Structure formats: C-alpha cells, structure tokens
Amino acid sequence: MSVTFQLQSCEQVLAHPSLYDSLMLFSKTSHAILQKVIVKIVSCMTGHTDMRIQALSRNLDQVLLQIKHNAADREAWNMADTGVCVA
C-alpha cells in the first residue's frame, strides 16, 4: 500500500464528523481485540506529522487514554501507552 493512499485514507477518516464519538464508544469495550484495533487506527493517524496535528485537535489522544485506563488485557494497555507517548 502506498504512503499516499494511506495518507488519503487517514484524511478521510479524520474528516468524519463522528470519529471521536465512535472511537470513544468502541474503546470502552471489554474486548481486547477491538481495543487493539482502535489503538492501531489512532496510531496510524498519529504516524505522520500533519495527521498527528489533526488527530490531536480531534482529541484522539483521549481515546488512547480511555483504553489505557480501562484496558481489557496487558497488550492493549501497552499499545495504548505507546500511542499516548507518541501522540
């Protein structure tokens, strides 16, 4: 997958009006796999400088903190912790 395609995908996701609410809703699950998917989505968006600024302006770091404080397993906690440090 090309970097341009990934950036375009991230831009489309970030442009969605209910992104924060949706991710926050799913982050509150007790299913570790779903929490890990949410962390991966947020991590992809914070991987590029321009995207990181947009993601932080949408409070996506709060989604990571939600998962970190309510992680369903240790791996989800580790992933969220790493994401918070990067964001």
Buried (B, 14 or more C-beta within 10 A) or exposed (E): EEEEEBBEEBBEBBEEEEBBEBBBEBBEBEEBEBBBBBBEBBBBBBBBEEBBEBBBEBEBBBBBBBBBEBBBBEBBBBBBBBBBEEB
